[in-house]
Amino acid sequence: MVAEFRNPEAIVSCEWLADHLDTPGLRIFDCTTYLEFQTDGDRPYLVKGAAEEHAAGHIPGAAYLDLQGDFSLQDSPWGMTLEAPENVADAFARAGVDQSSRVILYSRTSPAWATRFWWMLRWIGFDNAAILDGGFTRWSALGNPVATTSDPYPPGKLIPHPRPGLFVGKAEVLAALDKPETCLVNALGRDAFSGENPRYGRPGHIPGSVNIPKAELVDPKTQMFLPIETIAAIIADTGADKAAHLIAYCGGGIFATTDAFMLYQLGHDFVSVYDNSLGEWGPDESLPIATAIP
């Protein structure tokens, strides 16, 4: 069976975008956030927005989406915890997304920041969004124009129609441990999965998980996704492609969305992302943890 995207329009090239910058209804967003990892403190990392970097240079017309500031619960003990669907929809609408918009999402670093917003849009029932393959790295490498100012998009109107199950919490993950039809997919690096890097409180991974590092789905130089056939083979090697329900997780529910995006595009209908992920699970001594590699 030939691997192909379920929705080819869910990913666009920089060449395509350069030819369509003036398309009416197009909404381009820089989704970048930076994580500053720390050894002390209540969280494994500090969340830093990229508004200054965006202002210094961005794709012409693009606006900036502040994941922590505008789309996440401010009183959560974990960074970037998902807001209520109506609040997420309102934040997108304020940024200029309307029911008729065509949304292009990009990052200055890992595509995970763009896939997080793509997954959030899908969660609230909006499907006309795409990831810019290679993001700002590829855009700049091609010599495409870069702007330092852009007019804000006019506010849109977005009515959420939430899709249950696209995001899950600790209780759903715990219940899934006893379900053979469910596969947990850890999107972190192999050192975190094995426990060599105990970044999230306790070393290791949720028992029964397979490891599909999101970093191994992209070219590290270009930040472009690997060929879809290669990604399908990586997933198949873990056995995750046989599961009826896939739950992707990472440290805070960001990197996991890259795995979830690809799993969904490869035809898996029941894919979830564990919001808060190991940021919540790791320090909780009442929850099981494993270091053995399956």
C-alpha positions, 0 to 999 in steps of 0.5 A: 500500500502506497503511503499518502496524505489523507489531506494533501492540502494540510501541508504546503510548500514555501514555493506555493506560499510565495505564489499565493501571498496575496490570496484573499482570505489567506491567514499566515501565522508565526506559531513559534515559542521557545522553551528554556530548560531549567534544572530548578523550579516547578517546571522543567522549562520556562516558556518564552514567546517569540514576538520580538523575533517575529517583529524582527523578520517574518513572512510578509503579512504574517501575524504572531500567535502567542501560545502561552499568552493567548491560548493557554490556561494562565493558572495551570501548574503546567505550561501551555495547558489547553484553554476551553474550546470557546476561549481558543476559538475566540483567540483565533478569531481575534487573531483574524481567523474566520470560518472562511479563512485559509490558515497557514501555520509556520514555526521558526524552529521545530514544526511542532509549534505549528502542528500544535496550532493545527491540532487545536484548530481541528479540535475546535472544528476548523479544518482549512489549515495547513503546515508550511513545510520547512517553516521560516528556515526553508522560507529564508533559505529560498531567499523569499522576502521577509517583512518587519511590519504587517497590518493586523488581520481584521477580527474574524468570527469562529464558532467552535464545534469541539471534537471530543477525544482529540485532547485527553487528560491523565484519567484517559491515559491511565485507563488506556493502559489496560486496553490492548487496542490502544497504543501510547506514542512518546514523541520525545527524544530517545534519551528521555524515553529511556530515562537517561534524561530525567527531565520530567521529574522521574526518568522514563516513559508511560508503561507500554509506550512506543517511541517515535521522536518527532525530531526523527520525522523532519530533516534537521537542516531544513526542518522539512518533513521526511518523505511520507513513505519514510514516516510511514515506515518509521511508524510501522517499525514500532507497531503503532500502525496496528492500533485502533486508538493512538495517544501521543504524548511528550513533555507538555503536549506540543511535540506530540502533535507532530506525531499526531498530525502524521498519524492522522494524515496516514489514515488513523482516525482515532488519534489523541494528544495527552495535554500536559503529558509528562509535565503532569505525569512525571512528578506524580508518584501515584502513576506508573513509569517505566524505563525498559525499552519495549 
